[in-house]
């Protein structure tokens, strides 16, 4: 039987060809030319589906070119097929939206070409089978995205955001390059499958250092605390760029960790760093998001929080859940950005609710108890039906339930109607059921391609307890916030939080961002 090249590998070729056609006519795009960009993005979907069929029929495969430190390999497996389908679908939706959004722009053709080129490179990255492909793909993504962020170069804020993005993103590229070099020096290979076998469970000092650099690269690309500021400023670019960035490219850090999961999980220190950094970023981003008044800015802070939570999942070894998180967040955030223009109008047209029932501290404590009891019951039932759950999986579920407990607190307030009490309690039960159901689905789809969570030792237990306690404390503070919202100190605190504790301003000063805003 003749060997067939995996069809998803044709997607980047198709998109780059369409990008060349668009860039050849960089001005306004009358007639058929905008359709070419949209159709080429759409054709990527059946090619990705064909890749899924090839995987089901023939199993995983790797196509490589060259050897040694310059090996360029693309891989077809459950992870790459999932990401290829996801990027193809979101890419088509964004390009379809961009066709109308950019209609009549003076550099419409250039925009379509850059977007298609960015999508092509992302498709190469998600199919990567070696570290050089990851490195070169990330470099190319950074170049394309910087040009898209500078689509309106006359905007000072756009220049500042592009400069900060380039510094942080390419710093991650440098860390990935060093990791690649260290892995090749210590093992003699850069192909991911062979690298997993060569490293083994007993890491050398060089191996620990290389994995630490991998984690650093992922953290820089995921806009983690404290170098997250550039992600909140990319709205100076056209909306399709924001959608592609927040729904796709920002997941690059998480994908890098998932693609190298076997390596990362062999280093307990790296896993602990991911839990600490991811948890801090998730909590910080979520708190700041609640203070934002602009729709897109709130969505940007939401993305920061979501990326932190995804790194936390990776640090706990819940790799299938982290991949599911990428899929769900990408679909949700693409829709959120592309529909953000009508969000204000939609909210304004809603029927105004009556007075909100403010729960007391006792109500809040009772709501947390109700939510946790319901969660415990559901977890026991699922454990009896589908097998015991790891402490890491139970911990992530508890963090999600803390968020639901906030809603339950509204229903248990003394002034709340009985109907609201039942509805909020039911929501807690449904979220617990949904969490364990999706966990089983993720395990079924990707469990065989990704490592299982590590056995919880003293370090893992300490991190689990710290993470759960931190999320519970923040959720409790949010629930009781209305009780002291009118205190004079609250107004000042809200201003400081809304400005992200001024960390972004410090980064601006460090890179000369204010001078960039003043001069071209």
C-alpha positions as CSV (number, residue, x, y, z in Angstrom):
1,X,0.0,0.0,0.0
2,X,1.6,3.3,-1.1
3,X,2.5,5.8,1.7
4,X,0.1,8.8,1.8
5,X,1.2,12.2,3.1
6,X,-1.2,13.4,5.8
7,X,-3.6,15.8,4.1
8,X,-3.5,18.4,6.9
9,X,0.1,19.1,5.8
10,X,-1.3,20.6,2.6
11,X,-3.2,23.3,4.5
12,X,-0.2,25.6,5.1
13,X,0.7,25.3,1.4
14,X,-2.8,26.3,0.4
15,X,-3.0,29.2,2.8
16,X,0.5,30.5,1.9
17,X,-0.5,30.4,-1.8
18,X,-3.6,32.4,-1.2
19,X,-1.6,34.8,1.0
20,X,0.8,35.4,-1.9
21,X,-2.2,36.2,-4.2
22,X,-3.5,38.7,-1.6
23,X,-0.2,40.4,-1.0
24,X,0.3,40.7,-4.7
25,X,-2.6,43.1,-4.7
26,X,-2.1,44.9,-1.4
27,X,-4.7,47.6,-2.0
28,X,-8.5,47.5,-2.0
29,X,-10.0,44.1,-3.1
30,X,-12.9,44.5,-5.5
31,X,-14.7,41.6,-7.0
32,X,-13.4,38.1,-6.6
33,X,-10.2,38.7,-4.6
34,X,-11.7,38.8,-1.1
35,X,-13.5,35.5,-1.9
36,X,-10.2,33.8,-2.6
37,X,-9.0,34.4,1.0
38,X,-12.3,33.2,2.5
39,X,-12.5,30.1,0.3
40,X,-8.9,29.1,0.9
41,X,-9.6,29.3,4.7
42,X,-12.7,27.2,4.3
43,X,-11.0,24.5,2.2
44,X,-8.7,23.9,5.2
45,X,-11.7,22.4,7.1
46,X,-12.3,19.4,4.8
47,X,-8.5,18.8,4.6
48,X,-8.4,18.8,8.5
49,X,-11.3,16.3,8.5
50,X,-9.5,14.2,6.0
51,X,-6.6,14.1,8.4
52,X,-8.9,12.9,11.1
53,X,-10.0,10.0,8.8
54,X,-6.4,9.2,8.0
55,X,-5.6,9.0,11.7
56,X,-8.5,6.7,12.4
57,X,-7.6,4.4,9.6
58,X,-3.8,4.4,9.7
59,X,-2.9,5.7,13.1
60,X,-0.3,8.3,14.1
61,X,2.5,9.1,11.7
62,X,5.5,11.5,11.4
63,X,6.9,13.0,8.2
64,X,10.5,14.4,8.6
65,X,13.0,16.3,6.5
66,X,16.7,16.6,7.1
67,X,18.4,15.2,10.2
68,X,20.3,16.2,13.2
69,X,19.6,19.6,14.9
70,X,17.8,20.9,11.8
71,X,15.2,18.1,11.6
72,X,11.9,19.5,10.3
73,X,9.1,17.0,11.3
74,X,5.3,17.2,11.1
75,X,3.2,14.8,13.1
76,X,-0.3,13.4,12.7
77,X,-1.8,12.3,16.0
78,X,-4.9,13.0,18.2
79,X,-3.4,16.3,19.5
80,X,-2.4,17.7,16.1
81,X,-5.7,16.7,14.4
82,X,-7.7,18.4,17.2
83,X,-5.7,21.6,16.9
84,X,-5.7,21.5,13.1
85,X,-9.5,21.3,13.0
86,X,-9.8,24.0,15.6
87,X,-7.5,26.4,13.8
88,X,-9.1,25.7,10.5
89,X,-12.6,26.4,11.7
90,X,-11.7,29.6,13.7
91,X,-9.6,30.7,10.8
92,X,-12.5,30.4,8.3
93,X,-14.9,32.3,10.7
94,X,-12.4,35.1,11.2
95,X,-11.6,35.4,7.5
96,X,-15.3,35.5,6.6
97,X,-15.8,38.2,9.2
98,X,-12.7,40.1,7.9
99,X,-14.1,40.1,4.4
100,X,-16.8,42.5,5.5
101,X,-15.0,44.3,8.3
102,X,-12.0,45.4,6.0
103,X,-14.1,46.0,2.9
104,X,-12.9,49.2,1.3
105,X,-9.7,49.6,3.4
106,X,-6.8,51.1,1.6
107,X,-4.6,48.1,2.4
108,X,-7.3,45.4,2.4
109,X,-5.2,43.0,0.3
110,X,-2.2,43.2,2.6
111,X,-4.4,42.5,5.6
112,X,-5.9,39.4,4.1
113,X,-2.4,38.2,3.1
114,X,-1.0,38.7,6.6
115,X,-3.9,36.9,8.2
116,X,-3.7,33.9,5.8
117,X,0.1,33.8,6.4
118,X,-0.4,33.8,10.2
119,X,-3.0,31.0,9.9
120,X,-0.6,29.0,7.7
121,X,2.2,29.3,10.3
122,X,-0.2,28.4,13.1
123,X,-1.2,25.2,11.2
124,X,2.5,24.3,10.9
125,X,3.0,24.8,14.6
126,X,0.1,22.7,15.7
127,X,1.3,19.8,13.4
128,X,4.9,20.1,14.6
129,X,6.9,16.9,15.3
130,X,10.2,18.5,16.2
131,X,11.6,21.4,18.3
132,X,13.0,23.3,15.3
133,X,9.6,23.4,13.6
134,X,8.1,24.8,16.9
135,X,10.9,27.4,17.1
136,X,10.7,28.5,13.4
137,X,6.9,28.5,13.6
138,X,6.8,30.7,16.7
139,X,9.3,33.1,15.2
140,X,7.2,33.4,12.0
141,X,4.0,33.9,14.1
142,X,5.6,36.7,15.9
143,X,6.6,38.4,12.7
144,X,3.2,38.1,11.2
145,X,1.3,39.2,14.3
146,X,3.6,42.3,14.8
147,X,2.7,43.4,11.3
148,X,-1.0,42.9,11.9
149,X,-0.7,44.9,15.2
150,X,0.8,47.7,13.2
151,X,-1.9,47.7,10.5
152,X,-2.7,51.2,11.7
153,X,0.9,52.4,12.2
154,X,-0.2,56.0,12.9
155,X,-1.7,55.0,16.2
156,X,0.8,55.5,19.0
157,X,-0.9,52.9,21.2
158,X,-0.6,50.3,18.4
159,X,3.1,50.9,18.1
160,X,3.6,50.6,21.8
161,X,1.6,47.3,21.9
162,X,3.5,45.9,19.0
163,X,6.8,46.7,20.6
164,X,5.9,45.1,23.9
165,X,4.5,42.1,22.1
166,X,7.6,41.6,20.0
167,X,9.9,41.9,23.1
168,X,8.0,39.4,25.2
169,X,7.2,37.0,22.3
170,X,10.7,36.8,20.9
171,X,12.1,36.4,24.4
172,X,10.1,33.2,24.5
173,X,11.6,32.3,21.1
174,X,15.0,32.7,22.6
175,X,14.2,30.5,25.5
176,X,12.8,27.8,23.2
177,X,16.0,28.0,21.0
178,X,18.2,27.5,24.0
179,X,16.1,24.6,25.1
180,X,16.3,23.0,21.7
181,X,20.1,23.4,21.7
182,X,20.4,21.9,25.2
183,X,18.2,18.9,24.3
184,X,20.2,18.2,21.1
185,X,23.5,18.4,23.0
186,X,22.4,16.1,25.8
187,X,20.4,13.6,23.7
188,X,21.4,14.0,20.1
189,X,17.9,14.4,18.8
190,X,15.2,17.1,18.5
191,X,12.4,14.9,17.2
192,X,9.7,14.9,19.9
193,X,8.9,11.2,19.9
194,X,12.6,10.2,20.1
195,X,13.3,13.0,22.6
196,X,10.7,11.6,25.1
197,X,12.4,8.2,25.0
198,X,16.0,9.7,25.2
199,X,15.4,11.9,28.2
200,X,13.8,9.2,30.4
201,X,12.5,9.6,34.0
202,X,15.9,10.4,35.5
203,X,16.8,13.9,34.3
204,X,20.3,15.3,34.3
205,X,21.0,18.9,35.2
206,X,21.0,19.9,31.5
207,X,17.6,18.2,31.1
208,X,16.2,20.1,34.1
209,X,17.5,23.3,32.6
210,X,16.2,22.6,29.2
211,X,12.7,21.9,30.5
212,X,12.8,25.0,32.6
213,X,13.5,27.0,29.4
214,X,10.5,25.3,27.8
215,X,8.3,26.4,30.7
216,X,9.7,29.9,30.5
217,X,9.0,30.0,26.7
218,X,5.4,28.8,27.3
219,X,4.8,31.3,30.1
220,X,6.1,34.3,28.0
221,X,3.8,33.3,25.1
222,X,0.8,32.8,27.3
223,X,0.9,36.4,28.6
224,X,1.4,35.4,32.2
225,X,2.0,37.6,35.2
226,X,3.8,40.0,35.3
227,X,4.5,40.4,31.5
228,X,0.9,40.3,30.5
229,X,0.3,43.9,29.6
230,X,0.8,43.7,25.9
231,X,-2.3,41.5,25.6
232,X,-4.6,44.2,27.0
233,X,-3.5,46.7,24.3
234,X,-3.9,44.7,21.1
235,X,-7.4,46.2,20.5
236,X,-5.7,49.0,18.5
237,X,-5.5,46.4,15.7
238,X,-8.6,45.5,13.7
239,X,-11.1,43.2,15.5
240,X,-10.3,40.1,13.4
241,X,-6.7,40.4,14.7
242,X,-8.0,40.5,18.3
243,X,-10.2,37.5,17.6
244,X,-7.4,35.5,16.0
245,X,-4.9,36.4,18.8
246,X,-7.2,35.7,21.8
247,X,-8.9,32.7,20.3
248,X,-5.8,31.1,18.7
249,X,-2.3,32.5,18.9
250,X,-2.4,33.1,22.7
251,X,-2.9,29.4,23.2
252,X,0.6,28.8,21.8
253,X,2.1,28.6,25.3
254,X,-0.4,26.0,26.4
255,X,0.1,24.0,23.2
256,X,3.9,24.0,23.6
257,X,3.5,22.5,27.0
258,X,0.9,19.9,25.8
259,X,3.1,19.0,22.8
260,X,6.1,18.4,25.2
261,X,4.0,17.1,28.1
262,X,6.1,14.0,28.6
263,X,9.2,16.1,29.0
264,X,7.7,18.7,31.2
265,X,6.1,16.2,33.6
266,X,9.4,14.5,34.2
267,X,10.5,17.7,36.1
268,X,8.6,18.2,39.4
269,X,10.1,21.7,39.7
270,X,8.8,22.7,36.3
271,X,5.3,21.4,37.2
272,X,5.4,23.3,40.5
273,X,6.4,26.5,38.7
274,X,3.5,26.1,36.3
275,X,1.0,25.7,39.2
276,X,2.3,28.7,41.1
277,X,2.6,31.0,38.0
278,X,-0.6,29.8,36.4
279,X,-2.6,30.1,39.6
280,X,-1.3,33.6,40.3
281,X,-2.0,34.7,36.8
282,X,-5.5,33.3,36.8
283,X,-6.5,35.0,40.1
284,X,-4.9,38.3,39.1
285,X,-6.5,38.4,35.7
286,X,-10.0,37.4,37.0
287,X,-9.9,40.1,39.7
288,X,-8.8,42.8,37.3
289,X,-11.4,41.7,34.7
290,X,-14.2,42.5,37.2
291,X,-13.2,46.1,37.4
292,X,-13.2,46.8,33.6
293,X,-15.9,48.9,31.9
294,X,-14.8,48.5,28.2
295,X,-16.0,45.2,26.6
296,X,-12.8,44.3,24.8
297,X,-10.6,45.2,27.7
298,X,-12.6,43.0,30.0
299,X,-12.3,40.2,27.4
300,X,-8.5,40.7,27.3
301,X,-8.2,40.3,31.0
302,X,-10.5,37.3,30.8
303,X,-8.0,35.8,28.4
304,X,-5.1,36.4,30.8
305,X,-7.1,34.6,33.5
306,X,-7.9,31.7,31.3
307,X,-4.3,31.3,30.1
308,X,-3.2,31.2,33.8
309,X,-5.8,28.6,34.6
310,X,-4.7,26.5,31.6
311,X,-1.1,26.6,32.8
312,X,-2.4,25.6,36.3
313,X,-4.0,22.5,34.7
314,X,-0.8,21.7,32.9
315,X,1.2,22.0,36.2
316,X,-1.2,19.6,37.8
317,X,-0.7,17.1,35.0
318,X,-4.3,17.3,33.7
319,X,-3.2,17.4,30.1
320,X,-6.4,16.3,28.4
321,X,-8.3,18.9,30.4
322,X,-5.9,21.5,29.4
323,X,-6.4,20.6,25.7
324,X,-10.1,20.7,26.2
325,X,-9.7,24.1,27.8
326,X,-7.9,25.4,24.7
327,X,-10.7,24.1,22.4
328,X,-13.5,25.6,24.6
329,X,-11.8,28.9,25.2
330,X,-10.9,29.4,21.5
331,X,-14.5,28.9,20.4
332,X,-15.9,31.1,23.1
333,X,-13.4,33.9,22.8
334,X,-13.6,34.0,19.0
335,X,-17.4,34.5,19.3
336,X,-17.0,37.0,22.1
337,X,-14.6,39.3,20.2
338,X,-16.4,39.1,16.8
339,X,-19.8,39.9,18.5
340,X,-18.4,42.5,20.9
341,X,-19.6,45.3,18.7
342,X,-23.2,44.5,19.5
343,X,-22.7,43.6,23.1
344,X,-23.3,47.1,24.5
345,X,-26.6,47.4,22.6
346,X,-27.7,44.0,23.6
347,X,-27.1,44.7,27.3
348,X,-28.8,48.1,27.0
349,X,-31.9,46.4,25.6
350,X,-32.3,44.0,28.5
351,X,-35.0,44.5,31.0
352,X,-33.6,46.1,34.0
353,X,-33.7,43.8,37.1
354,X,-34.9,44.8,40.5
355,X,-32.8,45.3,43.6
356,X,-30.1,42.7,44.0
357,X,-30.3,40.6,47.2
358,X,-27.0,41.0,49.1
359,X,-25.9,37.9,51.0
360,X,-24.5,38.1,54.5
361,X,-21.3,36.4,55.6
362,X,-23.4,33.5,57.0
363,X,-25.2,33.2,53.6
364,X,-21.9,33.0,51.8
365,X,-20.5,30.4,54.1
366,X,-23.7,28.4,53.7
367,X,-23.6,28.7,49.9
368,X,-20.0,27.4,49.9
369,X,-21.0,24.4,52.0
370,X,-24.0,23.6,49.7
371,X,-21.8,23.8,46.6
372,X,-19.1,21.6,48.1
373,X,-21.5,19.0,49.4
374,X,-23.2,18.8,45.9
375,X,-19.7,18.5,44.3
376,X,-18.7,15.8,46.8
377,X,-21.8,13.8,46.1
378,X,-21.3,14.0,42.3
379,X,-17.6,13.2,42.5
380,X,-18.4,10.0,44.6
381,X,-21.0,8.9,42.1
382,X,-18.6,9.4,39.1
383,X,-15.8,7.7,41.0
384,X,-18.1,4.6,41.5
385,X,-19.2,4.6,37.9
386,X,-16.0,5.6,36.0
387,X,-13.2,4.9,38.4
388,X,-11.4,7.0,41.1
389,X,-10.4,10.5,40.3
390,X,-6.9,11.9,40.9
391,X,-6.4,14.5,43.6
392,X,-5.4,17.0,40.9
393,X,-8.7,16.5,39.0
394,X,-10.8,16.9,42.2
395,X,-8.9,20.1,43.0
396,X,-9.6,21.7,39.7
397,X,-13.3,20.8,40.1
398,X,-13.4,22.4,43.5
399,X,-11.9,25.6,42.1
400,X,-14.7,25.7,39.5
401,X,-17.3,25.0,42.2
402,X,-16.1,28.0,44.2
403,X,-17.1,30.1,41.3
404,X,-20.6,28.6,41.3
405,X,-20.8,29.1,45.1
406,X,-20.8,32.8,44.4
407,X,-24.0,32.4,42.4
408,X,-25.5,30.2,45.1
409,X,-24.8,32.9,47.6
410,X,-27.2,35.2,45.7
411,X,-29.9,32.6,45.9
412,X,-29.4,32.1,49.7
413,X,-29.5,35.8,50.6
414,X,-32.3,36.6,53.0
415,X,-34.1,38.8,50.5
416,X,-33.8,36.3,47.6
417,X,-37.0,34.7,46.3
418,X,-37.3,30.9,46.7
419,X,-37.2,30.4,42.9
420,X,-33.7,32.0,42.8
421,X,-32.5,29.8,45.6
422,X,-33.5,26.6,43.8
423,X,-32.1,27.8,40.4
424,X,-28.7,28.7,41.9
425,X,-28.5,25.5,43.8
426,X,-29.4,23.5,40.7
427,X,-26.7,25.4,38.8
428,X,-24.1,24.1,41.2
429,X,-25.2,20.5,40.6
430,X,-25.2,21.0,36.8
431,X,-21.7,22.4,36.8
432,X,-20.4,19.5,38.9
433,X,-22.0,17.0,36.5
434,X,-20.7,18.9,33.5
435,X,-17.2,19.0,34.8
436,X,-16.9,15.3,35.4
437,X,-18.6,14.5,32.1
438,X,-16.2,16.7,30.1
439,X,-13.3,15.2,32.0
440,X,-14.3,11.8,30.9
441,X,-14.8,13.0,27.3
442,X,-11.3,14.6,27.3
443,X,-9.8,11.5,28.8
444,X,-11.5,9.3,26.1
445,X,-10.3,11.5,23.2
446,X,-6.8,12.4,24.2
447,X,-5.9,10.3,27.2
448,X,-3.9,7.7,25.2
449,X,-1.8,10.4,23.6
450,X,-1.0,12.3,26.8
451,X,0.6,11.3,30.1
452,X,-1.4,10.6,33.2
453,X,-1.3,12.9,36.2
454,X,1.8,12.2,38.4
455,X,1.3,10.5,41.8
456,X,0.7,13.2,44.4
457,X,3.7,13.5,46.7
458,X,4.4,16.1,49.4
459,X,5.2,18.9,46.8
460,X,2.1,18.1,44.7
461,X,-0.2,18.0,47.8
462,X,1.2,21.3,49.1
463,X,0.6,23.0,45.7
464,X,-2.9,21.5,45.5
465,X,-3.8,22.8,48.9
466,X,-2.4,26.2,48.2
467,X,-4.2,26.5,44.9
468,X,-7.6,25.4,46.2
469,X,-7.3,27.6,49.3
470,X,-6.3,30.6,47.1
471,X,-9.2,30.2,44.7
472,X,-11.6,29.7,47.6
473,X,-10.4,32.8,49.4
474,X,-10.8,35.0,46.3
475,X,-14.2,33.6,45.6
476,X,-15.3,34.2,49.2
477,X,-14.0,37.8,49.0
478,X,-15.9,38.4,45.7
479,X,-19.1,37.1,47.3
480,X,-18.9,39.3,50.4
481,X,-17.7,42.4,48.4
482,X,-21.2,44.0,48.3
483,X,-21.1,44.2,52.1
484,X,-18.2,46.7,52.1
485,X,-18.4,48.0,48.5
486,X,-19.4,51.5,49.8
487,X,-16.5,51.9,52.2
488,X,-14.3,54.9,51.3
489,X,-11.2,52.8,50.9
490,X,-13.0,50.7,48.2
491,X,-13.0,53.4,45.6
492,X,-9.3,53.7,45.7
493,X,-8.7,50.0,45.7
494,X,-10.9,49.6,42.7
495,X,-8.9,52.2,40.8
496,X,-5.6,50.4,41.6
497,X,-7.0,47.0,40.6
498,X,-8.6,48.4,37.4
499,X,-5.1,49.6,36.4
500,X,-3.6,46.2,37.0
501,X,-1.6,47.5,39.9
502,X,0.3,49.5,37.3
503,X,2.5,46.6,36.3
504,X,1.9,47.5,32.6
505,X,3.0,51.1,33.2
506,X,6.2,49.8,34.7
507,X,6.8,47.7,31.6
508,X,6.1,50.7,29.4
509,X,8.7,52.8,31.3
510,X,11.2,50.0,31.1
511,X,11.0,49.7,27.3
512,X,10.5,53.4,26.6
513,X,6.9,52.8,25.6
514,X,5.9,56.4,26.4
515,X,8.5,57.7,23.9
516,X,7.2,55.3,21.4
517,X,3.7,56.8,21.9
518,X,5.1,60.3,21.3
519,X,7.3,59.8,18.2
520,X,6.9,57.7,15.1
